[in-house]
Amino acid sequence: MPASAPAFACFHLTPPNEGTAQTYWAFFQIMAATIRRTCPAAEIHLLTNTSSDVPDGLDCDQVFRHNTTRSQKECFERLMVEEVECWQAYFASDLFQEATVLIDVDLLVQKDPFDLFDGEFDIGLTYTDDPALHPFNSGVIFVDPSRPAVISRYFDRAVERVKSYGPEFQEWYGDQMAIAALLDDPDYSEASPAVIDQTKDDLNYRLWPTEQWNYSLPLDAENKPIFMVAAEPGVLHFKGARKGLMLRYAVEILGFDAVEDASVAGGWKISGPV
């Protein structure tokens, strides 16, 4: 059934390794719990493909499956292509009716992002001023439904870009490279931490600093994540080694309860304040 509420749409494919798969479903459940608390009116959509196994009892309202004839191994060898093709199909479907936030599985939602939608942008991105990183992080993308044809063209072009890259970038980082390429590979290394409005190819962008809506905990001198309270960002992204801190943050900082339970999706029963 078409969505009648704003939605968080999370792309995720089941990893071939069973233990890794269970861990990532646990991330999904923790993420979903923060959404239910922070944005109770929003739906949660899982974006996946027909080669992925989805556990019973997963906390989501819709499972959108993109058709594939490839094996799990083949899908992971071209993961970025699978992702952008799934995005493309999802935004061409009846599920895209309301304001939508594309998200990664390894994040926690601390504030309601739907207050950001004002009809003045089509695509919202989060940018970094660190020249060592890609200009944008694809873990959080805001998509407004007001101009569906414009949105469709945007994701068509993203798919074309990722497919044009070599195998190594079709597997990793190709999505972020394509997002940047569609804005002529901007450099924000000297930008102030401000919200930026920009128009390119008849598409209206709004850009937020990652510190506001896609924040990752800092790393120490040995590239190990530092556990700390980060109350101001609307979204916390536990990318890379930070994933090991995601459950701890949800419990110790956000006040959720987590109990190991092999009978539930992800192996952890997540409950707590609403």
C-alpha positions as CSV (number, residue, x, y, z in Angstrom):
1,M,0.0,0.0,0.0
2,P,1.2,3.5,-0.7
3,A,2.7,5.4,2.2
4,S,0.5,8.0,3.8
5,A,3.1,9.3,6.2
6,P,6.7,10.7,6.0
7,A,9.2,7.8,5.8
8,F,12.7,6.8,6.6
9,A,13.9,4.5,3.9
10,C,16.9,2.3,4.7
11,F,18.7,0.4,2.1
12,H,20.2,-2.9,3.3
13,L,21.2,-6.2,1.8
14,T,21.6,-9.3,4.0
15,P,25.4,-10.1,4.2
16,P,26.3,-13.7,3.2
17,N,27.9,-14.3,6.6
18,E,25.1,-15.4,9.1
19,G,26.8,-13.8,12.1
20,T,27.4,-10.5,10.3
21,A,23.8,-10.5,9.1
22,Q,22.5,-10.9,12.6
23,T,24.7,-8.0,13.8
24,Y,23.4,-5.7,11.1
25,W,19.8,-6.6,11.8
26,A,20.5,-5.6,15.4
27,F,21.7,-2.2,14.1
28,F,18.5,-1.9,12.2
29,Q,16.4,-2.6,15.3
30,I,18.3,-0.1,17.4
31,M,17.9,2.5,14.7
32,A,14.2,1.8,14.3
33,A,13.7,2.2,18.1
34,T,15.1,5.7,18.0
35,I,12.8,6.6,15.0
36,R,9.8,5.3,16.9
37,R,10.6,7.5,19.8
38,T,11.7,10.6,17.9
39,C,9.3,10.5,14.9
40,P,6.3,8.4,16.0
41,A,4.3,9.5,12.9
42,A,6.9,8.3,10.4
43,E,7.0,5.0,8.7
44,I,10.1,2.9,8.4
45,H,10.8,1.3,5.0
46,L,13.4,-1.4,4.4
47,L,14.8,-1.2,0.8
48,T,16.4,-4.5,-0.2
49,N,16.4,-6.9,-3.1
50,T,14.9,-10.3,-3.9
51,S,18.2,-12.1,-2.9
52,S,18.0,-10.9,0.7
53,D,16.5,-12.8,3.6
54,V,14.5,-10.5,6.0
55,P,13.9,-11.8,9.5
56,D,10.4,-12.1,10.9
57,G,9.5,-9.4,13.4
58,L,11.8,-6.7,11.9
59,D,10.5,-3.3,13.1
60,C,9.5,-1.8,9.7
61,D,6.3,-0.8,8.1
62,Q,7.1,-1.7,4.5
63,V,9.7,-4.0,2.8
64,F,10.5,-2.8,-0.7
65,R,12.3,-5.5,-2.8
66,H,14.2,-4.6,-6.0
67,N,14.2,-7.4,-8.4
68,T,17.6,-9.1,-9.0
69,T,18.8,-12.4,-10.6
70,R,22.2,-12.0,-9.0
71,S,23.5,-14.0,-6.0
72,Q,24.3,-12.4,-2.7
73,K,28.0,-12.5,-3.5
74,E,27.5,-10.8,-6.8
75,C,25.3,-8.2,-5.2
76,F,28.0,-7.3,-2.7
77,E,30.6,-7.1,-5.4
78,R,28.6,-4.2,-6.9
79,L,26.9,-3.0,-3.8
80,M,26.8,0.7,-4.8
81,V,25.1,-0.2,-8.0
82,E,22.6,-2.3,-6.1
83,E,21.9,0.6,-3.8
84,V,21.3,3.3,-6.4
85,E,19.2,1.0,-8.5
86,C,17.1,0.2,-5.5
87,W,16.8,3.9,-4.7
88,Q,15.8,4.6,-8.3
89,A,13.1,1.8,-8.3
90,Y,11.8,2.9,-4.8
91,F,11.3,6.6,-5.8
92,A,9.5,5.4,-9.0
93,S,7.1,3.4,-6.9
94,D,3.8,4.2,-5.1
95,L,5.6,4.1,-1.7
96,F,7.2,7.5,-2.5
97,Q,4.3,9.8,-1.5
98,E,5.6,11.9,1.3
99,A,8.8,13.5,2.6
100,T,11.4,10.8,2.8
101,V,14.8,10.4,4.4
102,L,17.2,7.8,3.0
103,I,19.3,6.4,5.7
104,D,22.0,3.9,6.4
105,V,21.4,1.1,8.9
106,D,24.0,2.2,11.4
107,L,22.6,5.4,12.7
108,L,20.5,6.8,15.6
109,V,17.9,9.5,15.1
110,Q,17.9,12.1,17.9
111,K,15.7,14.8,16.4
112,D,12.8,14.9,14.0
113,P,14.2,15.7,10.5
114,F,10.8,16.3,8.9
115,D,10.7,19.8,10.3
116,L,13.4,20.6,7.7
117,F,11.1,20.0,4.7
118,D,9.6,23.4,3.6
119,G,9.0,22.8,-0.1
120,E,12.0,24.8,-1.1
121,F,14.4,22.0,-2.0
122,D,14.2,18.7,-3.9
123,I,17.2,16.9,-2.6
124,G,18.9,17.6,0.8
125,L,22.5,16.4,1.4
126,T,25.0,16.6,4.2
127,Y,28.4,17.9,3.4
128,T,31.8,17.8,5.1
129,D,34.5,20.4,5.0
130,D,37.2,17.8,5.5
131,P,39.2,17.7,2.2
132,A,40.3,14.1,3.0
133,L,36.7,12.9,2.8
134,H,34.1,12.8,0.0
135,P,32.2,16.1,-0.1
136,F,29.0,14.3,0.8
137,N,28.1,11.4,3.0
138,S,25.2,9.3,1.6
139,G,24.1,8.0,5.0
140,V,21.4,10.7,5.2
141,I,19.6,12.1,2.1
142,F,16.4,14.1,2.3
143,V,14.0,13.7,-0.7
144,D,11.0,16.0,-1.1
145,P,8.0,14.6,-3.1
146,S,6.7,17.9,-4.6
147,R,8.4,17.3,-8.0
148,P,8.5,13.6,-8.6
149,A,9.7,13.9,-12.2
150,V,12.7,15.9,-11.0
151,I,13.5,13.3,-8.3
152,S,13.2,10.5,-10.9
153,R,15.7,12.2,-13.2
154,Y,18.1,12.7,-10.3
155,F,18.2,9.0,-9.4
156,D,18.4,8.0,-13.1
157,R,21.5,10.1,-13.5
158,A,23.0,8.7,-10.2
159,V,22.6,5.2,-11.5
160,E,24.2,6.1,-14.8
161,R,27.2,7.7,-12.9
162,V,27.8,4.7,-10.6
163,K,27.6,2.2,-13.5
164,S,30.2,4.2,-15.4
165,Y,32.8,3.7,-12.6
166,G,35.3,0.9,-12.3
167,P,34.5,-2.3,-10.3
168,E,36.2,-1.0,-7.1
169,F,33.9,2.0,-7.0
170,Q,30.8,0.0,-8.0
171,E,31.5,-1.9,-4.8
172,W,32.4,1.0,-2.5
173,Y,32.0,4.8,-2.5
174,G,30.4,5.0,-5.9
175,D,27.2,6.4,-4.5
176,Q,29.0,9.3,-2.8
177,M,31.1,9.9,-5.9
178,A,28.0,10.1,-8.1
179,I,26.3,12.5,-5.7
180,A,29.3,14.8,-5.7
181,A,29.7,14.5,-9.5
182,L,26.1,15.7,-10.1
183,L,27.1,18.9,-8.3
184,D,30.4,19.2,-10.2
185,D,32.5,17.8,-7.3
186,P,32.3,20.7,-5.0
187,D,34.9,21.5,-2.3
188,Y,33.7,22.7,1.0
189,S,37.1,22.8,2.8
190,E,36.7,26.5,3.4
191,A,33.0,26.6,3.9
192,S,31.5,27.8,7.2
193,P,29.2,25.4,8.9
194,A,26.1,26.9,7.3
195,V,23.1,25.6,5.4
196,I,23.6,26.1,1.7
197,D,21.0,26.4,-1.0
198,Q,22.1,25.6,-4.6
199,T,20.4,24.8,-7.9
200,K,21.9,22.6,-10.6
201,D,20.2,21.0,-13.6
202,D,16.8,22.3,-12.5
203,L,17.2,20.5,-9.2
204,N,17.1,22.5,-6.0
205,Y,19.5,21.3,-3.3
206,R,19.8,22.1,0.3
207,L,23.0,21.2,2.0
208,W,23.5,20.8,5.8
209,P,26.9,20.3,7.5
210,T,27.3,16.7,8.6
211,E,27.8,18.0,12.1
212,Q,24.1,18.9,12.2
213,W,22.3,15.9,10.5
214,N,24.9,13.1,9.8
215,Y,27.4,13.4,12.7
216,S,30.0,10.7,13.4
217,L,31.9,10.5,16.7
218,P,35.5,11.6,16.5
219,L,38.5,9.3,16.2
220,D,41.6,9.3,18.4
221,A,45.3,9.4,17.1
222,E,45.0,5.6,16.5
223,N,41.8,6.0,14.5
224,K,39.7,4.5,17.3
225,P,36.3,6.0,18.0
226,I,35.9,8.2,21.1
227,F,32.8,7.5,23.1
228,M,31.2,10.8,24.0
229,V,27.8,12.5,24.3
230,A,26.7,14.3,21.2
231,A,23.3,15.7,22.0
232,E,23.1,18.5,19.3
233,P,23.2,16.5,16.0
234,G,19.9,15.3,14.7
235,V,21.3,12.1,13.4
236,L,24.4,10.2,14.7
237,H,26.1,7.9,12.1
238,F,28.1,5.1,13.5
239,K,30.1,4.4,10.4
240,G,33.2,2.2,10.3
241,A,34.7,1.2,13.7
242,R,32.1,3.4,15.4
243,K,29.5,0.6,14.9
244,G,30.9,-1.0,18.0
245,L,29.6,1.9,20.1
246,M,26.1,2.1,18.6
247,L,24.4,-0.2,21.1
248,R,26.3,1.4,24.0
249,Y,25.2,4.9,23.0
250,A,21.6,3.9,22.7
251,V,21.6,2.3,26.2
252,E,23.9,4.7,28.2
253,I,23.0,8.0,26.5
254,L,19.6,7.6,25.0
255,G,18.2,5.4,27.8
256,F,17.1,2.4,25.8
257,D,17.1,-1.1,27.3
258,A,18.8,-3.9,25.3
259,V,18.5,-7.6,26.3
260,E,20.0,-10.5,24.3
261,D,17.1,-12.6,22.9
262,A,17.9,-15.1,20.1
263,S,14.2,-15.3,19.3
264,V,13.9,-11.7,18.0
265,A,15.2,-10.1,14.8
266,G,18.8,-9.1,15.4
267,G,19.2,-11.1,18.6
268,W,18.5,-8.1,20.9
269,K,15.2,-7.0,22.3
270,I,15.3,-3.2,22.3
271,S,12.9,-1.3,24.5
272,G,12.8,1.9,26.4
273,P,11.5,5.4,26.6
274,V,9.0,6.6,24.0
